[in-house]
Amino acid sequence: MQRALVLLLLVSCAAPPEQRDSDRVRRHYREAAGLGRTGLPASTRALLDERGWRRQPLEQSLALMEAEAPTNPDLRLEAADIHYLTGGPPGAMHAARNAWTWMAQTREPEGSASWTRARRLYNHAVTSLVLGGTYSLPEGFDGVLASWSIPDRGFRQRVTQEGIGASLLGIRKRNDARTGADPFLPEIDVGVALTALVRFDGPRPAFELYDPLVEDRVRAFGRTVSLQADFTAPLAYLFEQVDGSEWERQTVYNPALTDAGLSILEPPRRNKIPVVFIHGLKSNPADFRWMINELRADREVRLHYQFIAYRYPSTLPLPLLSLELRRRLDEFWSWFDARAPGARRQGFVVMGHSLGGLLSKTLGVRSKNELFDAIFTVPRDQVSFDGELGAELEDALFLKPVPKLARLVFLATPHRGSVWAEGATAEVGLNRIEIPEELQRAEEEMLRRYGPQLRPVVRERLFQKATSLDNLRRDDPYLVALTRLPVTVPFDSVIANLLGTEAPPSSDGIVRYESARLDGAESETIVRSGHQVQRSPEGIEAVRRILLRHRKGLDR
């Protein structure tokens, strides 16, 4: 069993003041255990009455319980509750020790009420020890929160795992030093899922810290047990800080290549397959938060895949977006491979929704003269590709499959365009788009250098305003040529149909079935959904099955 992060910390320095909220943890324990705001559990009060200990100080009752515990283990649970609810920081340590010892000695099944009580008490006691400063996280974290304190607004379900340990969120604040060292972490504060244990198997307590996205089970009590974990909390913490509408406004109506970039949603893992998500037009990476969250509900997926999001200015022309994506991937993989060597040895997966599907497709095709002929009216040997513009144009038109790309997944992708892009709504949107000055200069230079050699429709768009909306038209020369290029890697299609799976496939409201399907797919799944299939439970389930099948194929 691989242990991602284990710290044997017997004594640590005091935590920052903001971590000292163990009283809040106790209040949460009372709520979770169904206790009142004050007082002891009913079973504890009944025990004190039965033994005639109610009138004596609790310290004496605790001493008697501890003395009898070796022959009556259930007394450990009662003692643990008293320690935790009344004893302050030292009480949390005593409570954790008693609950751990009970779990180690009991013969009760893990699903019993007593097991649930012991585990809940232990988990909260360890949480109090960490947040109260008895134990601290390793260097690189700026703070720590209890996972349950993170609201899950904007998610359909909270993905958790029952088990032992304190489910925590290690916080890494945005700062220049962090950005310089880890430029592909999101440019906001990030939270890392952690699970803390304090073992009481030896003469002194041992603090251990695990990453449940890598290792979610441990050996304890002579067997393998699950770790307590919250897989939604890191995503909720991240996307709570994101203004999706501002992202969309910026990248749609004021696009700039500087807005493009990849962000990894968990630290790089050498034993996990990378999956890159590419959003569609008038969208942003937050559109995949439901999919990522619900995919992590599957243990096989979360232990064997790591997720990466790509954000880009979606209204710039598709050839330019393809060129920029390849550049960004080259930079990203150089950084990623240095931190997770071997993770890409079996390749990586790219999932693209709508326009993002077309963009992802350009990574897996090989073009000879097809794209060139869609732009120029003269043979290739009559066109000069010298200078920076020429070199970029050549790279954009003569595509080669990206190394180590193992699979593409197309989600509601308009391979043959969309009627929507030819309508009034798209026209209104086109008028609001402000083309960046550097792109305007490049278009002007292209007209000067290649004007007579370009197809009339290309010249017309360069004179007016070239955008990805043009590339979504059914008659767009570049799109028509791209459609004819065979995909060189395995691929799957998830297609949405507003009428459901029982009716003949027709449209998702934006993309018709005839445009979304592609010959040669390893699987074609039609689900009942509108165009935002990446948000629908049926679409997410289809992607889950694709990822499981992909990994199973790698194991053969």
URWO-V411023 format. One record per helix or strand. SS is the DSSP state (2 for helix, 1 for strand). FROM is the first residue (numbers start at 1). TO is the last residue. If there is no record, write none. Layout:
SS & FROM & TO
SS & FROM & TO
This chain:
2 & 17 & 19
2 & 22 & 33
2 & 42 & 51
2 & 58 & 69
2 & 74 & 86
2 & 88 & 105
2 & 113 & 131
1 & 143 & 146
2 & 147 & 149
1 & 160 & 161
1 & 164 & 164
1 & 166 & 172
2 & 176 & 181
1 & 185 & 185
1 & 190 & 199
1 & 206 & 210
1 & 217 & 220
1 & 223 & 227
1 & 229 & 230
2 & 233 & 239
2 & 244 & 253
2 & 257 & 259
1 & 261 & 264
1 & 273 & 278
2 & 285 & 295
2 & 299 & 304
1 & 305 & 311
2 & 318 & 339
1 & 348 & 353
2 & 355 & 361
1 & 365 & 365
2 & 370 & 375
1 & 376 & 376
2 & 380 & 382
2 & 387 & 397
1 & 405 & 411
2 & 419 & 422
2 & 424 & 432
2 & 437 & 453
1 & 454 & 454
2 & 456 & 463
2 & 468 & 471
2 & 477 & 484
1 & 487 & 487
1 & 490 & 497
1 & 507 & 507
1 & 512 & 512
2 & 513 & 516
1 & 523 & 528
2 & 533 & 535
2 & 537 & 554
